[in-house]
Amino acid sequence: MPFGAANYRLMAIGLAVILAGFFIMTLDKEEFGFGFLGLTLGPLVVLSGFIIEFFAILKNPKA
């Protein structure tokens, strides 16, 4: 198996963080999403989710 249980767990966490970031972006009440949630917090959460996914893929499954 190319991935271990820890890799899949990190991938699931990363996916949940990405989805949470997109959900945060939808909570912005400013016009066209130009508020703090739509322009700053949401994209940062999505970016952190992609970083988690990156480490989940590169993590050694035996360690």
DRENLOTI-116566 format. One line per field, with one value per residue (C-alpha): x, y, z. Coordinates in Angstrom, 2 decimals, always signed. Each point is the difference from the previous one (the first is absolute). Layout:
<rs>
u = c(X, ...)
v = c(Y, ...)
w = c(Z, ...)
</rs>
This chain:
<rs>
u = c(+0.00, +1.44, -1.68, -0.46, -2.83, +1.61, +0.20, -3.70, -0.85, +2.00, -1.65, -3.44, +0.98, +1.35, -3.19, -2.09, +2.11, -0.36, -3.78, -0.12, +1.90, -2.49, -2.83, +1.61, +0.13, -3.75, -0.69, +1.23, -2.89, +1.82, -0.95, +1.70, +1.88, +2.37, +0.09, +2.54, -1.46, -0.10, +3.34, +2.25, -1.10, -1.65, +2.88, +2.55, -1.95, -0.22, +3.74, +0.75, -2.17, +2.03, +3.22, -1.35, -0.81, +3.53, +1.53, -2.47, +1.16, +3.71, -0.06, +1.86, -2.65, +2.36, +0.86)
v = c(+0.00, +3.38, +1.71, -1.06, +0.66, +3.23, +1.29, -0.59, +1.60, +3.12, +0.07, -0.10, +2.80, +2.05, -0.48, +1.04, +3.14, +0.88, -0.43, +2.07, +2.79, +0.06, +0.02, +2.94, +1.90, -0.47, +1.56, +3.42, +2.46, +2.73, +0.61, -2.50, -1.53, +2.93, -0.12, -1.48, -3.50, -0.16, +1.59, -0.88, -2.69, -2.42, -0.13, -0.41, -2.96, -1.55, +0.52, -1.67, -2.95, -0.38, +0.12, -2.79, -2.01, +0.59, -1.38, -2.89, -1.09, +0.39, -1.57, -3.28, -2.68, -2.09, +2.80)
w = c(+0.00, -0.93, +2.97, +3.59, +2.41, +1.22, -3.57, -0.60, +3.35, -0.94, -3.43, +1.60, +2.40, -2.90, -2.00, +3.01, +0.45, -3.70, +0.17, +3.20, -1.78, -2.85, +2.51, +1.83, -3.30, -0.46, +3.41, -1.14, -0.09, -1.94, -3.60, -2.36, +2.96, +0.39, +3.81, +2.40, -0.16, -3.80, -0.78, +2.93, +2.44, -2.43, -2.50, +2.81, +1.38, -3.48, -0.52, +3.33, -1.08, -3.19, +2.03, +2.22, -3.14, -1.31, +3.20, +0.04, -3.44, +0.76, +3.48, +0.24, +0.65, +2.12, +2.45)
</rs>
